[in-house]
Amino acid sequence: MKNKKSSKTPIRRALMEELEPRLLFSADLPGVLAQSGLFGSEADSTPPAIVALMDAPAVGATIGGQEQKPAEEGFVLSQPPTGATPQKELVFVDAGAPNYQQLINDLLKAQAEGRPIEVVVLESGRDGVEQITEAIEERRDVGAVHIVSHGSDGSLTLGNSKLNAYNIERYRDAIKNWQASLTEGADLLIYGCDFAGSAQGREMVEVLSTLTGADVAASTDKTGIADRGGDWELEYTAGDIETQIAFSTELQESWDGSLANYVVTSNADSGADTLREAIGLANATAGVDDTITFNIAGGGPHTIQLASALDITDTVYIDAITQSGSSAGTLSTGTQHNLNIELTDASSTPVAFHFQAGSEGSTVRGFVVNGFTDGILVETDNITIEANYIGTDVSGLTATNPNSGDGIGLLNADRNIIRNNVISAGTIGIQLVNSDANLIAGNLIGTDAAGMAKLGHGAQGVRLNAGSSHNIIGGTTAAERNIISGNVDEGIMMQDAGTDFNVIIGNYIGVDITGSGTRASIGNVDDGVQIEKGASYNRIGGTTAAERNVISNNDDGVVFADPGTQYNLVQGNYIGTDATGTLDRGNARRGIDIYDGASNITIGGTAAGAGNIIAHNVNDGIGISPDNNSTGDSTGIAILGNSIYDNAVGIDLDKDDVSPNDGAGDADFSANALQNFPVLTLAATNGTQIAIEGSLTSALNSTYRIEFFSSTVGDGSGYGEGEVYL
C-alpha cells in the first residue's frame, strides 16, 4: 500500500489555457564559449523569454511547434503576447537531471498543446534554492510548482546546493517568500527519488507545505521509467493535489533516466553505505544517470582509505560538496574550497578514480585526492573534474602525501572538462595523451590553494603529447584563468607531431594569483611554455586583452624547439612583466627562445592587439639560434608589432649578441638566415613631419617590412630595442 497523508493522488487531466510557449534558463554563457562565437551574439536588454544556460549542453528544442536554432546560431527569443493569460505552472528542471533536454522537449510540446507551463532550467554552478526563489518572486498567480531534480531521503539536489533537514533553516525565509507568488491552494510537486521515503523525508514535505502554504506531493521511491525500477507516482502528499504530473505518458514510458541518488554515510573503503558500494550500484544500472552524495556523520574532514581503484563504468555524478560543511569557491579569483572528503591510498593503489568506457557524462567534484600514483585517470569522453584538491592535504595549502605520478591523466579521452581544481605536488599536474577538444580552465597547477606559494610538480604543470589537439588551456574570464606556476620543469609542455591547434589563453604562467610574485617565490624553474618535437599550429595568446597570458618569472618565457615544430603563433602576451604590463618580472634567460630548427613562427602581428610586450628578460627578448646544420636552421620567424625593451638584446640571431651585417645577398645558413638589420643614417623633423634615411642590405628582388619604434630611453650603442611600436 502506498504511504500517503492524503488519499488523493495527483490527477492526470490537462489544464487547457492558452499561453505563448516560454523556456527560461538561469544564467549567462561561460566566457570562453561566448568569446569563441559558438553561441552567437548576446541578446538585447529586453527581458528575454529564453536565456542561455551556463554549463548544461545547449541543444536544439522545439518551442511552440517551431524548430529552435542550434546553439551556434543563437537562441530564438519568444515573448508572451500582450494580454496573455498569467502563468499558472512553473517547472524547474535541474541541469543535473539525466537527459534533461528530453524532459524539456516534452514540456514544450505540452506548451504547444495549450498547457500553461513555463520551464526554468537550474544552472548547476549556482545555488538552486536561490534560483527558484528569484524566478518565483518575479511572478504572480502561480498555481503549481514542479521541481525536477535528483533526490534522496529528505534531500534534493538543486544546482550546486542541497535542500534537506540540515540546512532548511538557512533557506526558511526565502522559501516562505514563495507564498506571495502562489495562488491559494497551489500545488508543489517534488519528483526527486525517495524524497519522502522516510519519516525525515515526510517531515520535510510537511515543513515545505507549512512554509509555502502549498499542497505538496513527493515520491517515496525511485522516480523514472519502470524498466529502471521507477514510476511517476508522487506517493506521499500533504494536502489535496489537483495538478497533473508535468510529463506526458509518452515521456514517462520513454525517458531513459531516473532521479536516483545514492547517499554515502560511511567512510569505510567497502561495505554498506560506502562510496565504493554507491559506485558499484551506479555501475550496475547501465544507461541510468545516477547521483552520489555524502552525509557522513560528524564534523569532518572524513578520510576514506582506498585499497583499490574506484572504477567507474556508467554515468554518475559524484558530489562530495554535499557533505556537511563543504563548499566550492572560485580558485583563480581567490576564493578557496572547503572540502571534507579525503581519498588516500591504503595499499599502493595506482589511481583513485578511473573513468572507463560507459562512464561518459560523469562528474566528480569536491574531493581531496592524495597518496596515489595517479589521482584521476580518464580513458573516455565527456567527463567533468571540478572543485577538487589533487595532491594536497584537506587545507589545500600543504602537500605532505602527494600523488607520485599524474594528478589527472587523460588517455585517448576527448571533450573532457578540468576546472577549478588545485593540482599540485606530483610529477605532472595534467597529462593529455592523444586526447582532443578538452578544456582546462580555472585551475591552480603547481601552487597552493591560495595561489601564492609553490607546491610544484617534479616535471610539468600541463603536458600535451602524442597527437593531442584542439584543446583549450585557460579562457577569457578571471574564473577560467589557470595559475600554472611553481613547477620544476615547464609550466606547459606541448610535444610530438599531431599535437596541433591547441590554444593557451588568459593564463598566469610563472606568476602568482595576483599576476605578480617573484621567480624565487612562485616561478617555474624551467620554461613557462615549451613547444617541441613537431607540435605545430598552436596559439599562445590572442588579439584581445582577455586572451593575454602573463608569462614571467620562468627560465625562458616561451620556447620553440626541433625541426618540424612550425606555424605556431604568439600574440598579445606579457612576457617578463606582471599582469599590469609595467613591473619587472623578467624571465631568467630569454623572453622567447627558438632553436634546433623550429621555424615559421609568428611573434606578434599587424592586427590591433597582436603585439606582445617582451621586457625585463635577463638575456634576449627574442633569441633565435641555429642547430649547426645547413638544412635545419630556424627560419621564417616573423616578429611584428611587439614592444621589446629592457632586455640585454632585443632580438638576437644566433644568440651571440649583436651580429654585424654582412655583404649583399645576405643568405646565411643560420637563424632567420642572419637577416641584416637596417642602418639609419638620418632622422630629421620640421615640427610636423619626420624624415628618415637609411638602407637595408639583403637578398635581391625581395620585399621586407621595416617597423619603427620609439623608446623612453635612448641606447648609445646604436643597437637599441623598440619599446613603442609606431
NORVENGI-V71679 format. One record per residue. N is the residue number from 1. RES is the residue in one small letter. PSI is psi as a letter, one per 20 degrees, with the letter a starting at -180 (none if undefined). Layout:
n=N res=RES psi=PSI
n=N res=RES psi=PSI
This chain:
n=1 res=m psi=p
n=2 res=k psi=q
n=3 res=n psi=o
n=4 res=k psi=q
n=5 res=k psi=h
n=6 res=s psi=q
n=7 res=s psi=i
n=8 res=k psi=p
n=9 res=t psi=q
n=10 res=p psi=p
n=11 res=i psi=r
n=12 res=r psi=j
n=13 res=r psi=q
n=14 res=a psi=q
n=15 res=l psi=o
n=16 res=m psi=n
n=17 res=e psi=q
n=18 res=e psi=p
n=19 res=l psi=p
n=20 res=e psi=p
n=21 res=p psi=p
n=22 res=r psi=q
n=23 res=l psi=p
n=24 res=l psi=q
n=25 res=f psi=q
n=26 res=s psi=j
n=27 res=a psi=r
n=28 res=d psi=r
n=29 res=l psi=q
n=30 res=p psi=q
n=31 res=g psi=g
n=32 res=v psi=h
n=33 res=l psi=h
n=34 res=a psi=g
n=35 res=q psi=h
n=36 res=s psi=i
n=37 res=g psi=j
n=38 res=l psi=h
n=39 res=f psi=j
n=40 res=g psi=a
n=41 res=s psi=r
n=42 res=e psi=q
n=43 res=a psi=r
n=44 res=d psi=a
n=45 res=s psi=i
n=46 res=t psi=p
n=47 res=p psi=o
n=48 res=p psi=q
n=49 res=a psi=i
n=50 res=i psi=p
n=51 res=v psi=q
n=52 res=a psi=q
n=53 res=l psi=q
n=54 res=m psi=f
n=55 res=d psi=j
n=56 res=a psi=q
n=57 res=p psi=p
n=58 res=a psi=o
n=59 res=v psi=r
n=60 res=g psi=q
n=61 res=a psi=q
n=62 res=t psi=p
n=63 res=i psi=o
n=64 res=g psi=k
n=65 res=g psi=j
n=66 res=q psi=q
n=67 res=e psi=p
n=68 res=q psi=q
n=69 res=k psi=q
n=70 res=p psi=r
n=71 res=a psi=h
n=72 res=e psi=i
n=73 res=e psi=i
n=74 res=g psi=q
n=75 res=f psi=q
n=76 res=v psi=p
n=77 res=l psi=p
n=78 res=s psi=o
n=79 res=q psi=q
n=80 res=p psi=q
n=81 res=p psi=q
n=82 res=t psi=p
n=83 res=g psi=j
n=84 res=a psi=q
n=85 res=t psi=p
n=86 res=p psi=q
n=87 res=q psi=p
n=88 res=k psi=h
n=89 res=e psi=p
n=90 res=l psi=p
n=91 res=v psi=o
n=92 res=f psi=o
n=93 res=v psi=o
n=94 res=d psi=p
n=95 res=a psi=i
n=96 res=g psi=i
n=97 res=a psi=p
n=98 res=p psi=q
n=99 res=n psi=l
n=100 res=y psi=h
n=101 res=q psi=h
n=102 res=q psi=h
n=103 res=l psi=g
n=104 res=i psi=g
n=105 res=n psi=h
n=106 res=d psi=h
n=107 res=l psi=h
n=108 res=l psi=h
n=109 res=k psi=g
n=110 res=a psi=h
n=111 res=q psi=g
n=112 res=a psi=h
n=113 res=e psi=j
n=114 res=g psi=i
n=115 res=r psi=p
n=116 res=p psi=m
n=117 res=i psi=p
n=118 res=e psi=p
n=119 res=v psi=p
n=120 res=v psi=p
n=121 res=v psi=p
n=122 res=l psi=p
n=123 res=e psi=p
n=124 res=s psi=i
n=125 res=g psi=j
n=126 res=r psi=r
n=127 res=d psi=o
n=128 res=g psi=h
n=129 res=v psi=g
n=130 res=e psi=h
n=131 res=q psi=g
n=132 res=i psi=g
n=133 res=t psi=g
n=134 res=e psi=g
n=135 res=a psi=g
n=136 res=i psi=g
n=137 res=e psi=h
n=138 res=e psi=i
n=139 res=r psi=r
n=140 res=r psi=r
n=141 res=d psi=l
n=142 res=v psi=p
n=143 res=g psi=h
n=144 res=a psi=q
n=145 res=v psi=p
n=146 res=h psi=p
n=147 res=i psi=o
n=148 res=v psi=o
n=149 res=s psi=r
n=150 res=h psi=q
n=151 res=g psi=r
n=152 res=s psi=a
n=153 res=d psi=o
n=154 res=g psi=j
n=155 res=s psi=p
n=156 res=l psi=p
n=157 res=t psi=o
n=158 res=l psi=o
n=159 res=g psi=c
n=160 res=n psi=j
n=161 res=s psi=r
n=162 res=k psi=q
n=163 res=l psi=o
n=164 res=n psi=a
n=165 res=a psi=h
n=166 res=y psi=h
n=167 res=n psi=j
n=168 res=i psi=h
n=169 res=e psi=h
n=170 res=r psi=h
n=171 res=y psi=j
n=172 res=r psi=g
n=173 res=d psi=g
n=174 res=a psi=g
n=175 res=i psi=h
n=176 res=k psi=h
n=177 res=n psi=i
n=178 res=w psi=h
n=179 res=q psi=h
n=180 res=a psi=h
n=181 res=s psi=i
n=182 res=l psi=q
n=183 res=t psi=r
n=184 res=e psi=p
n=185 res=g psi=j
n=186 res=a psi=q
n=187 res=d psi=q
n=188 res=l psi=o
n=189 res=l psi=p
n=190 res=i psi=o
n=191 res=y psi=i
n=192 res=g psi=p
n=193 res=c psi=p
n=194 res=d psi=j
n=195 res=f psi=h
n=196 res=a psi=k
n=197 res=g psi=i
n=198 res=s psi=r
n=199 res=a psi=h
n=200 res=q psi=g
n=201 res=g psi=g
n=202 res=r psi=h
n=203 res=e psi=h
n=204 res=m psi=h
n=205 res=v psi=g
n=206 res=e psi=g
n=207 res=v psi=g
n=208 res=l psi=h
n=209 res=s psi=g
n=210 res=t psi=g
n=211 res=l psi=g
n=212 res=t psi=i
n=213 res=g psi=j
n=214 res=a psi=q
n=215 res=d psi=p
n=216 res=v psi=p
n=217 res=a psi=q
n=218 res=a psi=r
n=219 res=s psi=q
n=220 res=t psi=i
n=221 res=d psi=b
n=222 res=k psi=p
n=223 res=t psi=p
n=224 res=g psi=a
n=225 res=i psi=q
n=226 res=a psi=h
n=227 res=d psi=h
n=228 res=r psi=j
n=229 res=g psi=j
n=230 res=g psi=r
n=231 res=d psi=r
n=232 res=w psi=k
n=233 res=e psi=p
n=234 res=l psi=n
n=235 res=e psi=h
n=236 res=y psi=p
n=237 res=t psi=q
n=238 res=a psi=n
n=239 res=g psi=a
n=240 res=d psi=o
n=241 res=i psi=p
n=242 res=e psi=i
n=243 res=t psi=p
n=244 res=q psi=q
n=245 res=i psi=q
n=246 res=a psi=h
n=247 res=f psi=q
n=248 res=s psi=r
n=249 res=t psi=h
n=250 res=e psi=g
n=251 res=l psi=g
n=252 res=q psi=h
n=253 res=e psi=i
n=254 res=s psi=i
n=255 res=w psi=p
n=256 res=d psi=m
n=257 res=g psi=r
n=258 res=s psi=r
n=259 res=l psi=k
n=260 res=a psi=q
n=261 res=n psi=o
n=262 res=y psi=p
n=263 res=v psi=p
n=264 res=v psi=p
n=265 res=t psi=j
n=266 res=s psi=q
n=267 res=n psi=j
n=268 res=a psi=r
n=269 res=d psi=h
n=270 res=s psi=r
n=271 res=g psi=a
n=272 res=a psi=p
n=273 res=d psi=k
n=274 res=t psi=r
n=275 res=l psi=g
n=276 res=r psi=g
n=277 res=e psi=g
n=278 res=a psi=g
n=279 res=i psi=h
n=280 res=g psi=g
n=281 res=l psi=g
n=282 res=a psi=g
n=283 res=n psi=h
n=284 res=a psi=i
n=285 res=t psi=m
n=286 res=a psi=p
n=287 res=g psi=i
n=288 res=v psi=p
n=289 res=d psi=o
n=290 res=d psi=r
n=291 res=t psi=p
n=292 res=i psi=p
n=293 res=t psi=r
n=294 res=f psi=p
n=295 res=n psi=m
n=296 res=i psi=p
n=297 res=a psi=q
n=298 res=g psi=r
n=299 res=g psi=h
n=300 res=g psi=r
n=301 res=p psi=q
n=302 res=h psi=p
n=303 res=t psi=p
n=304 res=i psi=o
n=305 res=q psi=o
n=306 res=l psi=p
n=307 res=a psi=i
n=308 res=s psi=r
n=309 res=a psi=q
n=310 res=l psi=n
n=311 res=d psi=p
n=312 res=i psi=p
n=313 res=t psi=j
n=314 res=d psi=r
n=315 res=t psi=p
n=316 res=v psi=q
n=317 res=y psi=o
n=318 res=i psi=o
n=319 res=d psi=n
n=320 res=a psi=i
n=321 res=i psi=i
n=322 res=t psi=i
n=323 res=q psi=p
n=324 res=s psi=p
n=325 res=g psi=i
n=326 res=s psi=q
n=327 res=s psi=q
n=328 res=a psi=p
n=329 res=g psi=a
n=330 res=t psi=n
n=331 res=l psi=g
n=332 res=s psi=i
n=333 res=t psi=j
n=334 res=g psi=j
n=335 res=t psi=o
n=336 res=q psi=r
n=337 res=h psi=q
n=338 res=n psi=n
n=339 res=l psi=q
n=340 res=n psi=j
n=341 res=i psi=o
n=342 res=e psi=p
n=343 res=l psi=p
n=344 res=t psi=r
n=345 res=d psi=p
n=346 res=a psi=i
n=347 res=s psi=m
n=348 res=s psi=l
n=349 res=t psi=p
n=350 res=p psi=h
n=351 res=v psi=q
n=352 res=a psi=f
n=353 res=f psi=p
n=354 res=h psi=o
n=355 res=f psi=o
n=356 res=q psi=r
n=357 res=a psi=p
n=358 res=g psi=i
n=359 res=s psi=j
n=360 res=e psi=p
n=361 res=g psi=j
n=362 res=s psi=r
n=363 res=t psi=q
n=364 res=v psi=p
n=365 res=r psi=q
n=366 res=g psi=k
n=367 res=f psi=q
n=368 res=v psi=p
n=369 res=v psi=o
n=370 res=n psi=q
n=371 res=g psi=i
n=372 res=f psi=r
n=373 res=t psi=f
n=374 res=d psi=q
n=375 res=g psi=g
n=376 res=i psi=p
n=377 res=l psi=p
n=378 res=v psi=p
n=379 res=e psi=k
n=380 res=t psi=a
n=381 res=d psi=r
n=382 res=n psi=l
n=383 res=i psi=q
n=384 res=t psi=p
n=385 res=i psi=o
n=386 res=e psi=q
n=387 res=a psi=l
n=388 res=n psi=q
n=389 res=y psi=o
n=390 res=i psi=o
n=391 res=g psi=i
n=392 res=t psi=r
n=393 res=d psi=a
n=394 res=v psi=h
n=395 res=s psi=h
n=396 res=g psi=j
n=397 res=l psi=i
n=398 res=t psi=r
n=399 res=a psi=m
n=400 res=t psi=i
n=401 res=n psi=m
n=402 res=p psi=r
n=403 res=n psi=q
n=404 res=s psi=i
n=405 res=g psi=c
n=406 res=d psi=p
n=407 res=g psi=g
n=408 res=i psi=p
n=409 res=g psi=p
n=410 res=l psi=p
n=411 res=l psi=o
n=412 res=n psi=l
n=413 res=a psi=p
n=414 res=d psi=q
n=415 res=r psi=k
n=416 res=n psi=q
n=417 res=i psi=p
n=418 res=i psi=o
n=419 res=r psi=q
n=420 res=n psi=k
n=421 res=n psi=q
n=422 res=v psi=p
n=423 res=i psi=o
n=424 res=s psi=r
n=425 res=a psi=j
n=426 res=g psi=b
n=427 res=t psi=g
n=428 res=i psi=p
n=429 res=g psi=f
n=430 res=i psi=p
n=431 res=q psi=p
n=432 res=l psi=p
n=433 res=v psi=o
n=434 res=n psi=l
n=435 res=s psi=p
n=436 res=d psi=q
n=437 res=a psi=k
n=438 res=n psi=q
n=439 res=l psi=p
n=440 res=i psi=o
n=441 res=a psi=q
n=442 res=g psi=k
n=443 res=n psi=q
n=444 res=l psi=o
n=445 res=i psi=o
n=446 res=g psi=j
n=447 res=t psi=r
n=448 res=d psi=r
n=449 res=a psi=i
n=450 res=a psi=i
n=451 res=g psi=k
n=452 res=m psi=i
n=453 res=a psi=q
n=454 res=k psi=p
n=455 res=l psi=l
n=456 res=g psi=r
n=457 res=h psi=q
n=458 res=g psi=h
n=459 res=a psi=c
n=460 res=q psi=q
n=461 res=g psi=g
n=462 res=v psi=p
n=463 res=r psi=p
n=464 res=l psi=p
n=465 res=n psi=r
n=466 res=a psi=k
n=467 res=g psi=k
n=468 res=s psi=p
n=469 res=s psi=r
n=470 res=h psi=k
n=471 res=n psi=q
n=472 res=i psi=p
n=473 res=i psi=o
n=474 res=g psi=b
n=475 res=g psi=a
n=476 res=t psi=j
n=477 res=t psi=r
n=478 res=a psi=h
n=479 res=a psi=h
n=480 res=e psi=i
n=481 res=r psi=p
n=482 res=n psi=q
n=483 res=i psi=o
n=484 res=i psi=n
n=485 res=s psi=r
n=486 res=g psi=j
n=487 res=n psi=q
n=488 res=v psi=g
n=489 res=d psi=b
n=490 res=e psi=q
n=491 res=g psi=g
n=492 res=i psi=p
n=493 res=m psi=p
n=494 res=m psi=p
n=495 res=q psi=q
n=496 res=d psi=q
n=497 res=a psi=p
n=498 res=g psi=i
n=499 res=t psi=n
n=500 res=d psi=r
n=501 res=f psi=k
n=502 res=n psi=q
n=503 res=v psi=p
n=504 res=i psi=o
n=505 res=i psi=q
n=506 res=g psi=k
n=507 res=n psi=q
n=508 res=y psi=o
n=509 res=i psi=o
n=510 res=g psi=i
n=511 res=v psi=r
n=512 res=d psi=a
n=513 res=i psi=i
n=514 res=t psi=i
n=515 res=g psi=j
n=516 res=s psi=c
n=517 res=g psi=a
n=518 res=t psi=r
n=519 res=r psi=g
n=520 res=a psi=h
n=521 res=s psi=h
n=522 res=i psi=i
n=523 res=g psi=q
n=524 res=n psi=p
n=525 res=v psi=h
n=526 res=d psi=b
n=527 res=d psi=q
n=528 res=g psi=g
n=529 res=v psi=p
n=530 res=q psi=p
n=531 res=i psi=p
n=532 res=e psi=r
n=533 res=k psi=k
n=534 res=g psi=i
n=535 res=a psi=p
n=536 res=s psi=r
n=537 res=y psi=k
n=538 res=n psi=q
n=539 res=r psi=p
n=540 res=i psi=o
n=541 res=g psi=a
n=542 res=g psi=a
n=543 res=t psi=i
n=544 res=t psi=q
n=545 res=a psi=h
n=546 res=a psi=h
n=547 res=e psi=i
n=548 res=r psi=p
n=549 res=n psi=q
n=550 res=v psi=o
n=551 res=i psi=n
n=552 res=s psi=r
n=553 res=n psi=j
n=554 res=n psi=a
n=555 res=d psi=f
n=556 res=d psi=q
n=557 res=g psi=f
n=558 res=v psi=p
n=559 res=v psi=p
n=560 res=f psi=p
n=561 res=a psi=q
n=562 res=d psi=q
n=563 res=p psi=q
n=564 res=g psi=i
n=565 res=t psi=o
n=566 res=q psi=r
n=567 res=y psi=k
n=568 res=n psi=q
n=569 res=l psi=p
n=570 res=v psi=o
n=571 res=q psi=q
n=572 res=g psi=j
n=573 res=n psi=r
n=574 res=y psi=o
n=575 res=i psi=o
n=576 res=g psi=j
n=577 res=t psi=r
n=578 res=d psi=a
n=579 res=a psi=i
n=580 res=t psi=i
n=581 res=g psi=j
n=582 res=t psi=h
n=583 res=l psi=q
n=584 res=d psi=o
n=585 res=r psi=l
n=586 res=g psi=q
n=587 res=n psi=q
n=588 res=a psi=h
n=589 res=r psi=e
n=590 res=r psi=q
n=591 res=g psi=g
n=592 res=i psi=p
n=593 res=d psi=p
n=594 res=i psi=p
n=595 res=y psi=r
n=596 res=d psi=k
n=597 res=g psi=j
n=598 res=a psi=p
n=599 res=s psi=r
n=600 res=n psi=l
n=601 res=i psi=p
n=602 res=t psi=p
n=603 res=i psi=o
n=604 res=g psi=b
n=605 res=g psi=r
n=606 res=t psi=i
n=607 res=a psi=q
n=608 res=a psi=p
n=609 res=g psi=i
n=610 res=a psi=h
n=611 res=g psi=q
n=612 res=n psi=q
n=613 res=i psi=p
n=614 res=i psi=n
n=615 res=a psi=q
n=616 res=h psi=j
n=617 res=n psi=q
n=618 res=v psi=g
n=619 res=n psi=d
n=620 res=d psi=q
n=621 res=g psi=g
n=622 res=i psi=p
n=623 res=g psi=p
n=624 res=i psi=p
n=625 res=s psi=q
n=626 res=p psi=r
n=627 res=d psi=j
n=628 res=n psi=k
n=629 res=n psi=p
n=630 res=s psi=i
n=631 res=t psi=j
n=632 res=g psi=k
n=633 res=d psi=q
n=634 res=s psi=o
n=635 res=t psi=r
n=636 res=g psi=k
n=637 res=i psi=o
n=638 res=a psi=p
n=639 res=i psi=o
n=640 res=l psi=p
n=641 res=g psi=k
n=642 res=n psi=r
n=643 res=s psi=o
n=644 res=i psi=o
n=645 res=y psi=r
n=646 res=d psi=k
n=647 res=n psi=r
n=648 res=a psi=g
n=649 res=v psi=p
n=650 res=g psi=f
n=651 res=i psi=p
n=652 res=d psi=o
n=653 res=l psi=p
n=654 res=d psi=i
n=655 res=k psi=l
n=656 res=d psi=k
n=657 res=d psi=a
n=658 res=v psi=p
n=659 res=s psi=p
n=660 res=p psi=q
n=661 res=n psi=q
n=662 res=d psi=a
n=663 res=g psi=a
n=664 res=a psi=q
n=665 res=g psi=g
n=666 res=d psi=l
n=667 res=a psi=m
n=668 res=d psi=q
n=669 res=f psi=n
n=670 res=s psi=a
n=671 res=a psi=p
n=672 res=n psi=k
n=673 res=a psi=k
n=674 res=l psi=l
n=675 res=q psi=p
n=676 res=n psi=q
n=677 res=f psi=q
n=678 res=p psi=q
n=679 res=v psi=o
n=680 res=l psi=p
n=681 res=t psi=i
n=682 res=l psi=p
n=683 res=a psi=o
n=684 res=a psi=q
n=685 res=t psi=q
n=686 res=n psi=j
n=687 res=g psi=h
n=688 res=t psi=h
n=689 res=q psi=q
n=690 res=i psi=p
n=691 res=a psi=p
n=692 res=i psi=p
n=693 res=e psi=q
n=694 res=g psi=a
n=695 res=s psi=q
n=696 res=l psi=o
n=697 res=t psi=o
n=698 res=s psi=a
n=699 res=a psi=q
n=700 res=l psi=q
n=701 res=n psi=l
n=702 res=s psi=q
n=703 res=t psi=p
n=704 res=y psi=q
n=705 res=r psi=p
n=706 res=i psi=p
n=707 res=e psi=q
n=708 res=f psi=q
n=709 res=f psi=r
n=710 res=s psi=q
n=711 res=s psi=q
n=712 res=t psi=h
n=713 res=v psi=p
n=714 res=g psi=r
n=715 res=d psi=o
n=716 res=g psi=i
n=717 res=s psi=i
n=718 res=g psi=i
n=719 res=y psi=l
n=720 res=g psi=r
n=721 res=e psi=a
n=722 res=g psi=o
n=723 res=e psi=g
n=724 res=v psi=o
n=725 res=y psi=p
n=726 res=l psi=none
